[in-house]
Amino acid sequence: MIALTCGHATRGAPSPWIVRWSHLVKPGDTVLDVACGAGRHLVWFTERGHPCTGIDRDLAHVQDLGKKVALHCADIECSPWPLLSNGLPALFGAIVVTNYLWRPLIPTLLQSLSPGGVLLYETFAQGNETVGRPARADFLLRHGELLEICRGMHTVAYEDGYLDHPPRFVQRIAALRREVDANGPPLLYTL
């Protein structure tokens, strides 16, 4: 996969997990990239016609995207959630999180997911302390933690294991928030 460029800096290629499951995001749905970093997933989704919002405490590497996406500079670990609508978390058709874990934020992220929306989450898991950083338990998902977080959602795909390039332990999930009418037709999605 080709790395996306930002001026002279390289954004890096989007995560293969995010690419693999991005088709679950309904056409035209809004995408929130949490801890968006250099913006590799913002570029991926805007190129596919999705209005995007990126949030991070440092937006220096995504300023060039400012006209294409909504950017919010915030320390989401030490400040209140800034993306509100009428006092409640703003809703998004998809929420993308990679290489980031702040457990106190997870309930807010789930509240920010529209009915029928998709959560694409991929980050480090227990075992990573044996191969590199992060190594602190605060930053590593416990075995099955994403499944527990997404209980009540429709899990389309889940992985928990070791990847060798670069060496890391990860956990990742693609899960759909159930529509308001749970008695309606079954969810349709392509694997």
Solvent accessible surface area in square Angstrom, and as a share of the most:
residue,aa,sasa,rsa
1,M,152,0.68
2,I,153,0.77
3,A,40,0.31
4,L,40,0.20
5,T,100,0.58
6,C,21,0.13
7,G,74,0.71
8,H,200,0.89
9,A,46,0.36
10,T,86,0.50
11,R,15,0.05
12,G,24,0.23
13,A,30,0.23
14,P,5,0.03
15,S,4,0.03
16,P,96,0.60
17,W,14,0.05
18,I,0,0.00
19,V,35,0.20
20,R,110,0.40
21,W,13,0.05
22,S,13,0.08
23,H,86,0.38
24,L,17,0.08
25,V,7,0.04
26,K,92,0.39
27,P,132,0.83
28,G,47,0.45
29,D,38,0.20
30,T,55,0.32
31,V,1,0.01
32,L,0,0.00
33,D,3,0.02
34,V,0,0.00
35,A,27,0.21
36,C,8,0.05
37,G,33,0.32
38,A,32,0.25
39,G,0,0.00
40,R,56,0.20
41,H,4,0.02
42,L,1,0.00
43,V,16,0.09
44,W,35,0.12
45,F,1,0.00
46,T,33,0.19
47,E,112,0.50
48,R,112,0.41
49,G,55,0.52
50,H,15,0.07
51,P,70,0.44
52,C,7,0.04
53,T,15,0.09
54,G,0,0.00
55,I,0,0.00
56,D,22,0.11
57,R,172,0.63
58,D,78,0.40
59,L,15,0.07
60,A,70,0.54
61,H,100,0.44
62,V,0,0.00
63,Q,112,0.50
64,D,82,0.42
65,L,8,0.04
66,G,39,0.37
67,K,206,0.87
68,K,145,0.61
69,V,11,0.06
70,A,49,0.38
71,L,41,0.20
72,H,67,0.30
73,C,90,0.54
74,A,18,0.14
75,D,49,0.25
76,I,18,0.09
77,E,64,0.29
78,C,112,0.67
79,S,53,0.34
80,P,118,0.74
81,W,27,0.10
82,P,58,0.36
83,L,11,0.06
84,L,97,0.48
85,S,58,0.37
86,N,155,0.79
87,G,60,0.58
88,L,124,0.62
89,P,23,0.15
90,A,22,0.17
91,L,99,0.49
92,F,15,0.06
93,G,5,0.05
94,A,0,0.00
95,I,0,0.00
96,V,0,0.00
97,V,0,0.00
98,T,14,0.08
99,N,82,0.42
100,Y,39,0.15
101,L,8,0.04
102,W,81,0.28
103,R,63,0.23
104,P,91,0.57
105,L,11,0.06
106,I,15,0.08
107,P,78,0.49
108,T,29,0.17
109,L,5,0.03
110,L,47,0.23
111,Q,107,0.48
112,S,0,0.00
113,L,1,0.01
114,S,27,0.17
115,P,44,0.28
116,G,8,0.07
117,G,2,0.02
118,V,1,0.01
119,L,3,0.02
120,L,0,0.00
121,Y,6,0.02
122,E,13,0.06
123,T,1,0.01
124,F,35,0.14
125,A,3,0.02
126,Q,91,0.40
127,G,15,0.15
128,N,2,0.01
129,E,86,0.39
130,T,102,0.59
131,V,61,0.35
132,G,34,0.33
133,R,214,0.78
134,P,34,0.21
135,A,50,0.39
136,R,143,0.52
137,A,74,0.57
138,D,80,0.41
139,F,70,0.29
140,L,3,0.02
141,L,0,0.00
142,R,121,0.44
143,H,153,0.68
144,G,18,0.17
145,E,10,0.05
146,L,0,0.00
147,L,78,0.39
148,E,103,0.46
149,I,34,0.17
150,C,2,0.01
151,R,182,0.67
152,G,57,0.55
153,M,25,0.11
154,H,46,0.20
155,T,51,0.29
156,V,22,0.13
157,A,16,0.13
158,Y,57,0.22
159,E,77,0.35
160,D,51,0.26
161,G,30,0.29
162,Y,107,0.41
163,L,48,0.24
164,D,82,0.43
165,H,159,0.71
166,P,89,0.56
167,P,73,0.46
168,R,48,0.18
169,F,55,0.23
170,V,5,0.03
171,Q,0,0.00
172,R,29,0.11
173,I,0,0.00
174,A,0,0.00
175,A,0,0.00
176,L,12,0.06
177,R,83,0.30
178,R,111,0.41
179,E,69,0.31
180,V,133,0.77
181,D,92,0.48
182,A,84,0.65
183,N,147,0.75
184,G,28,0.27
185,P,124,0.78
186,P,111,0.70
187,L,52,0.26
188,L,166,0.83
189,Y,77,0.29
190,T,97,0.56
191,L,127,0.63
